[in-house]
Amino acid sequence: MTAARPPAGPPTARPRDVARPPARSAGARAACARATTFLLAIATCAAPARGREFEPPAPPCEPGTAAALDRGLAPAAGGASLACLAGRRFGLAELGERGVAAGFGAGALRAAAGWARSGDESLGWDAAGVALGVARDGGGAALRAVARRERAAAAAAGTEAGPLGAGVGAEAGFGAWLAPRPGWRAWAAAPQVWTRGAAPPLARGLEIGVAAAADGLAAWLVRRSVPGAAGTAGDAGAHAAGISLEAGPARAWLEGMDRPARAAIGLAARAGALEVAARVEAHPVLRESAWLALTLGRAGPP
């Protein structure tokens, strides 16, 4: 008698029959890459990533309307000027910047005011700045102040309010420059002598620099102290050096910086009272940062 066979079970799934997880879409991969870049920008370069809302795309040795708001370097030229500023750090829309700066000079008096909007709704802030000083061809000095309001902190319910309100902070400082002889310029800026309320997005120390120019060619050296770095490897400060070439209404410049090591290139051209300037900065790890300025009027170097 033949033994009964056991009932046949369900067929065993072969490897090719096993369901595979769906492939990640291109949109998801792009979003993941952007998130990774954003986290790297915040984690490894927090200071440069969230910084100077009135920083102009110009060599650091040049006074101007935006430079007066940023570092207290009032322009030598008088008259009225209006500058529109825009930038994007590390190619991220979340770290975008845009603003406007207006300046006026009569005699030796120089004044400037500006408004800027930085970052997105979750990490960004609004800022208003003013500067007041004096300047002539041989030198200038100005006081500058900026007030900021963090949009997320101001909108969040139950946020602990500081002395100026929830997410509101202010800073003040000064800058000065001197041209002892034609073609030479030295400057110093301490933009954060006083702070109050919410901490500024970027802690800034003393900046000193010297520049020399002749026959359309200029060169400069800059040293910036790093707040809180006393007694550490960062106590040596940060440094920058650059050269520029001017030919008629156009000029170009190249700058190298450390902490971290990186380079920047800039171009500017003027037609009558209108000037367009752009600056692109490369980073050893992250994507490039870019700034653009459109200025109407004369408020720059003599």
Secondary structure, 3 states (H helix, E strand, C coil): CCCCCCCCCCCCCCHHHCCCCCCCCHHHHHHHHHHHHHHHHHHHCHHHHCCCCCCCCCCCCCCCHHHHHHHCCCCCCCEEEEEEEEEEHHHCHHHEEEEEEEEEEECCEEEEEEEEEECCCCCCEEEEEEEEEEEECCEEEEEEEEEEEEHHHHHCCCCCCECCECCEEEEEEEEEEECCCCCEEEEEEEEEEEEEECCCCCCCCCEEEEEEEECCEEEEEEEECCCCCCCCHHHHCEEEEEEEEEECCEEEEEEEECCCCEEEEEEEEEECCEEEEEEEEECCCCCCEEEEEEEEECCCCC
